[in-house]
Amino acid sequence: MSFEPDTVLFARVDTGEGLANVPLVCRRCGMCCERLSHVIYDPLNGEIIVENIEEIKEFLGIRYYEFLEEVGSKVKGINPVLVNPCPFLRNKRCEVYPVRPRSCRPFPLFGDHNIECPALRRFELTLKVLECENAERVCTYINSVKKGKPSGDFVEKYLSIADSEEIKHFFALNDW
């Protein structure tokens, strides 16, 4: 099995002179994984339950059983429980990021549920400075992105406020 291409989060902006895709770049702080886990552990069956667990198992290989053992040792009782923080979070990094649960992929594009996500704050500030707060927000696979064609003025304004990681993503999402 080959793993699906990673998802990208961005705002599609009509600049009046063309479309531009403004990226939301994850800062990999791990705050969402610490507070908003979507992973359930079923102690009766000794299994982790999440929508794409087979993909995660294949990605981790034998290491999956280390995660199971660790989660199982922390859970008391026989009822399924939501595991918080996410069991795949290690040293503030998602160990399964390329195949992370599908429910995690669009976070925080549509709100951060009081996590105070630094990536979302930066993204919203960028959209405000670019005067495009009402842009369409998109979560899709990188190979499905309809590339933007921003004007030179828009690109110049974006480059003046973006950091190097954001600029790299911006050019991956746009033809210019």
KADA-V418999 format. One record per backbone hydrogen bond with DSSP energy under -0.5 kcal/mol. NH is the residue of the N-H (numbers start at 1). CO is the residue of the C=O. If there is no record, write none. Layout:
<<NH	CO> <NH	CO>>
//
This chain:
<<8	140> <10	138> <11	22> <12	136> <13	11> <13	20> <15	13> <15	18> <20	13> <22	11> <22	20> <23	21> <24	9> <25	23> <26	24> <34	30> <35	31> <36	32> <40	49> <41	81> <42	47> <43	41> <44	78> <46	42> <47	42> <49	40> <50	48> <53	50> <56	52> <57	53> <58	54> <59	55> <60	56> <61	57> <63	60> <64	61> <65	62> <66	62> <66	63> <67	63> <68	64> <69	65> <70	66> <71	67> <72	68> <73	69> <74	70> <74	71> <75	71> <81	41> <83	39> <84	82> <86	33> <89	86> <90	88> <90	93> <93	90> <95	88> <95	93> <97	94> <99	96> <100	97> <104	101> <105	101> <106	102> <107	104> <109	106> <111	108> <115	112> <121	117> <122	118> <123	119> <124	120> <125	121> <126	122> <127	123> <128	124> <129	125> <130	126> <131	128> <132	127> <135	132> <136	12> <138	10> <140	8> <142	6> <144	141> <145	142> <147	145> <148	173> <149	19> <155	151> <156	152> <157	153> <158	154> <159	155> <160	156> <161	157> <161	158> <162	158> <167	163> <168	164> <169	165> <170	166> <171	167> <172	168> <173	169> <174	170> <175	148> <176	174>>
//
